[in-house]
Amino acid sequence: MKNVVSSLLMLSLAMGGACVALGQEKSEGTAPRPRVLQITREYTKPGKAGMVHDNAESAFAQAMSRAKWPTHYVGMTSLTGKPRALFFTFYDSFEAWEKDSAAVAKNATLSASLDRAGEADGQLLDSMDSGVFYRSDEMSLRPKADLSQVRFLQILNFHVRPGHDQEWTEVMKLVKGAYEKGVPEAHWGFFRLMFGGEGDTYLALIGRKSLSEIDKSMTEDDKKFAAALGEDGMKKLNELFGASVDSSQEQLFAINPRMSYVADEWIKADPDFWKPKAAAAPAAKPAAEDKKAKP
């Protein structure tokens, strides 16, 4: 198990950031946020990451775009850990997920295009898997929905000891209460693993417009959090965290527009990012100049 103090620091630093409950709705009004999150994870073979994998993944996005498919997804690539890509797709419910999958299967043109893209992509992969998560409102605080301006994503993974859900719930109550009091601009979303992995696993997703936000979190927000919780509160949090959590991990990813299929509103919000122009090919040298350059 990680050192409890360092794990608590990691948790508090993360909560001070712009942690978002990633969603697909157009506004942050009263519209319900999607609750079901499907994460597909692809581990690339050595030397097959970067633009090689980007180009293969763009075939999926192009197929979805040609079909004008209503379900969108966001792709990202790892900055830490083993080279891999993640793909986030959100649904309002498990029923909505079922209906979307059935609709894809019935669309022969789209299915054929996705199969071809999958065959090409599979040659680059060492392995892949997927998991489905469900948003926890009780552990979330003023979750944001707009990912259009997010460029990096921190993912915190917590595994709770079997039979210690109550202590974990108390941990989140303490953290949430301290940030409500000491860091009023704080907001985050939490998700619990439902299918596809070890039970009692939770994710905190932290969207960053810039990595400079991590600097601010480390130098300012953690101090406000500790002051709001107080010495006795920090001691209690330390004890509860140690009793309830047997492992925790944090990874950093960069949002990858070439691997994403996003809504038109996102593209309009920042077309230079979501629809980058292809680099122009270098101009051919005049024949005379080319001949002169040869030894």
ChimeraX attribute file (.defattr): number of C-alpha atoms within 10 A of each C-alpha:
attribute: neighborCount
match mode: 1-to-1
recipient: residues
	/A:1	9
	/A:2	13
	/A:3	10
	/A:4	20
	/A:5	16
	/A:6	10
	/A:7	21
	/A:8	20
	/A:9	15
	/A:10	17
	/A:11	20
	/A:12	22
	/A:13	21
	/A:14	26
	/A:15	27
	/A:16	27
	/A:17	25
	/A:18	25
	/A:19	27
	/A:20	25
	/A:21	30
	/A:22	25
	/A:23	25
	/A:24	20
	/A:25	15
	/A:26	13
	/A:27	13
	/A:28	13
	/A:29	9
	/A:30	6
	/A:31	9
	/A:32	11
	/A:33	22
	/A:34	19
	/A:35	19
	/A:36	24
	/A:37	26
	/A:38	20
	/A:39	20
	/A:40	16
	/A:41	19
	/A:42	21
	/A:43	19
	/A:44	22
	/A:45	16
	/A:46	11
	/A:47	10
	/A:48	16
	/A:49	17
	/A:50	12
	/A:51	10
	/A:52	12
	/A:53	23
	/A:54	20
	/A:55	13
	/A:56	20
	/A:57	20
	/A:58	18
	/A:59	20
	/A:60	21
	/A:61	23
	/A:62	18
	/A:63	19
	/A:64	21
	/A:65	16
	/A:66	10
	/A:67	13
	/A:68	9
	/A:69	16
	/A:70	10
	/A:71	15
	/A:72	17
	/A:73	18
	/A:74	22
	/A:75	24
	/A:76	23
	/A:77	23
	/A:78	19
	/A:79	16
	/A:80	12
	/A:81	10
	/A:82	10
	/A:83	17
	/A:84	23
	/A:85	25
	/A:86	22
	/A:87	20
	/A:88	18
	/A:89	21
	/A:90	25
	/A:91	21
	/A:92	16
	/A:93	14
	/A:94	15
	/A:95	11
	/A:96	13
	/A:97	18
	/A:98	11
	/A:99	12
	/A:100	16
	/A:101	11
	/A:102	11
	/A:103	14
	/A:104	16
	/A:105	13
	/A:106	11
	/A:107	11
	/A:108	11
	/A:109	13
	/A:110	20
	/A:111	16
	/A:112	13
	/A:113	15
	/A:114	19
	/A:115	12
	/A:116	14
	/A:117	19
	/A:118	15
	/A:119	11
	/A:120	15
	/A:121	21
	/A:122	17
	/A:123	13
	/A:124	19
	/A:125	17
	/A:126	13
	/A:127	12
	/A:128	14
	/A:129	12
	/A:130	14
	/A:131	15
	/A:132	20
	/A:133	21
	/A:134	22
	/A:135	22
	/A:136	16
	/A:137	14
	/A:138	12
	/A:139	18
	/A:140	21
	/A:141	21
	/A:142	16
	/A:143	20
	/A:144	19
	/A:145	20
	/A:146	18
	/A:147	21
	/A:148	18
	/A:149	15
	/A:150	16
	/A:151	18
	/A:152	22
	/A:153	26
	/A:154	21
	/A:155	18
	/A:156	19
	/A:157	18
	/A:158	22
	/A:159	20
	/A:160	22
	/A:161	18
	/A:162	11
	/A:163	10
	/A:164	14
	/A:165	14
	/A:166	10
	/A:167	20
	/A:168	22
	/A:169	15
	/A:170	16
	/A:171	22
	/A:172	18
	/A:173	15
	/A:174	18
	/A:175	22
	/A:176	22
	/A:177	15
	/A:178	21
	/A:179	24
	/A:180	17
	/A:181	15
	/A:182	19
	/A:183	21
	/A:184	11
	/A:185	13
	/A:186	20
	/A:187	22
	/A:188	24
	/A:189	25
	/A:190	23
	/A:191	23
	/A:192	22
	/A:193	21
	/A:194	17
	/A:195	13
	/A:196	13
	/A:197	12
	/A:198	10
	/A:199	14
	/A:200	17
	/A:201	19
	/A:202	21
	/A:203	22
	/A:204	25
	/A:205	23
	/A:206	25
	/A:207	29
	/A:208	22
	/A:209	14
	/A:210	13
	/A:211	12
	/A:212	9
	/A:213	14
	/A:214	17
	/A:215	12
	/A:216	14
	/A:217	19
	/A:218	17
	/A:219	11
	/A:220	13
	/A:221	24
	/A:222	24
	/A:223	16
	/A:224	18
	/A:225	24
	/A:226	18
	/A:227	15
	/A:228	19
	/A:229	21
	/A:230	13
	/A:231	11
	/A:232	9
	/A:233	16
	/A:234	19
	/A:235	13
	/A:236	16
	/A:237	24
	/A:238	17
	/A:239	15
	/A:240	21
	/A:241	22
	/A:242	23
	/A:243	15
	/A:244	22
	/A:245	24
	/A:246	15
	/A:247	17
	/A:248	21
	/A:249	14
	/A:250	17
	/A:251	13
	/A:252	16
	/A:253	21
	/A:254	20
	/A:255	24
	/A:256	20
	/A:257	20
	/A:258	23
	/A:259	26
	/A:260	22
	/A:261	24
	/A:262	22
	/A:263	19
	/A:264	10
	/A:265	11
	/A:266	17
	/A:267	16
	/A:268	13
	/A:269	12
	/A:270	13
	/A:271	13
	/A:272	10
	/A:273	18
	/A:274	23
	/A:275	13
	/A:276	11
	/A:277	9
	/A:278	6
	/A:279	6
	/A:280	6
	/A:281	6
	/A:282	6
	/A:283	6
	/A:284	7
	/A:285	9
	/A:286	9
	/A:287	9
	/A:288	8
	/A:289	9
	/A:290	10
	/A:291	10
	/A:292	9
	/A:293	8
	/A:294	6
	/A:295	4
